Amino acid sequence: MSSPAPSIGVVVVAAGSGTRLGRATPKAFVEVAGRSILSWAMDSVRGISEPIELVVVVPAALVEAARSQLASLGLPFAAVAGGTTRQQSVQAGLSVLGDGVDVVLVHDAARPFTPVEVFERVIAAVRSTGSGVIPGQPVIDTIKGVDRSGLVLETVDRSRLTAVQTPQGFPRAQLAEAYERAVEDVTDDAALVQQLGGSVSVVAGDPLSFKITTPHDLEHAEELAARTAGADSAGSSMMRIRTGIGVDAHAFSSSSPTSSGEGGGELWLAGLHWPGERGLAGHSDGDVVAHAICDALLSASGLGDLGSCFGTSDPELAGAHGEVFLRRTLALLTESGFTVVNVAVQLVGNRPRFAPRKPEADALLTALLGAPVAVSATTTDGLGSPGRGEGLTAIATALLLAPR
């Protein structure tokens, strides 16, 4: 009995010339650590947990080369010639998808290290919402609006901004109609869908989903690929793994913030502001999640702890948000040659209700540390100070890769 046709179609766009990369070879065929960028991009696609129909769009002159490279994938694929623009290339890929496909993901091969979890999140969200879904990362830097002369006109509210990544996912019918009715060329599939009045939502992306555009990006890719490919032996890598645990607890404040920044009129938790919730007492903003992460990272590295590295005697840290401590901790680790592998945090307390903002918190903390961070929350069934609603506790574990 034959298997049913896949309902997921993945169109990987790899037809760009990549002129900003400064190479004669089209970008997707430039080698990184002995493999083409296109080959690296297939690793996560191959890891998707359900059958997919894969279409790879490449320059016309390289269709046969692509077929040769992808022959060992172990899954059915089609390689087709792209157009002169990204939009034309995506349309070429859509045109060859089978009738059984009802959800389409469009992914740029120039983001070769996008984790498979991002693909899975997009697929699940398209199915649950019935509309377009794009992965994105919070914009961390301050953004200024300027005129053509470089004069600053405004400071843009970055809380409303998202740095968009791929894969972008859509119900097939919605995306096909958007391309059929397109009247102008755009570089973003979601923009076409929105021009027709379709809705698009954002799920958490990943720092690993950076786009290779410039020579500097290519250098970063080389370093990451060398690590991923196991430049060290498995035994050597295991010997370099360091683990740490961090615990932090703060009571809810009963007063408004003082002039020195102590106290806590507003709640800051996991790097996020929680309007309407009572704040946590402490010298800084009392963000137990951020503080526990810092202690776990410092514990794993052997560089100290939150108190010894950033004591209350530092006036610059009075009222400081968790983001400040995370950036400073990461700087200490980087200077000492450590690489953050991942962090997991358990928040313990009765409020606020954390689950609705978990994706936002995970994405923000992941962006700050440049490594996966997952925060979960639980209660204690009324036991202890968190159970009595007197404060919050966070427990974090961290994995680091030690310097050679």
PyMOL commands that set and color helices and strands:
alter all, ss='L'
color gray80, all
select helices_A, chain A and resi 19-21+27-29+37-46+60-70+86-94+116-129+158-160+172-180+189-195+207-209+215-228+234-239+288-301+306-309+315-317+322-335+355-369+384-387
alter helices_A, ss='H'
color red, helices_A
select strands_A, chain A and resi 8-13+31-32+35-36+52-58+77-81+103-108+132-138+143-146+152-156+162-164+168-171+200-204+241-251+267-269+272-274+339-348+373-378+391-401
alter strands_A, ss='S'
color yellow, strands_A
deselect
rebuild
show_as cartoon
